[in-house]
Amino acid sequence: MKLVLIIGAGAVGKMTVGQELMKITDLRLFHNHMMIEPVIDVFGYFKGDTISKLRDVIFDDFVKSDIAGMIFTFMWAFDMKSDWKYLDNLVKRFDEIYCVELIASQEIRLERNKTENRLKNKASKRDIEASNKRVLNEDTHRLVSNEGEIPFKNYLRINNENLEASEVARMIKEKFGL
């Protein structure tokens, strides 16, 4: 079973690219906020341990299905050992791993932070001022990999500042033969 892991900083376009990739492959999208938003709704705040448990239920059941694979979006803090451990445990469930890192300037990400698609799918981002502050304060963690740091043999880094999500999805599909 395939896992396409789309990583990058906030508002870089992970979910939107994932949506486009799902349209042109037989892979299903599981974007990070599909678990984050319900947990915030119930608890009133981000509760990482609960989000991880819910994700694990989805992953465990998904790998038992006959679906070809999954697209999963994740904001990987490369300076956090817990994120490395989390991803190590995740990828063990899948046979084929493809990692796509999206990068874009903070200016572009702030523009994308208020797009209709983002706000429709991520209720916690609808307070634009608070969401912009999170994007502006992301320098507390390193969200862009260093050269050679990504441990997956199937890896692609794309600066998607001036690319449509559908074009990025096509590039991913072609590069990895999806």
Secondary structure, DSSP 8 states (H G I E B T S, - for coil): -EEEEEE-STTSSHHHHHHHHHHHSS-EEE-THHHHHHHHHHHSS--HHHHHHHHHHHHHHHTTSS--EEEEEE---TT-HHHHHHHHHHHTT-SEEEEEEEE--HHHHHHHTT-HHHHHH-GGG-SHHHHHHHHHTGGGS--S--TT----SSEEEEE-TTS-HHHHHHHHHHHHT-
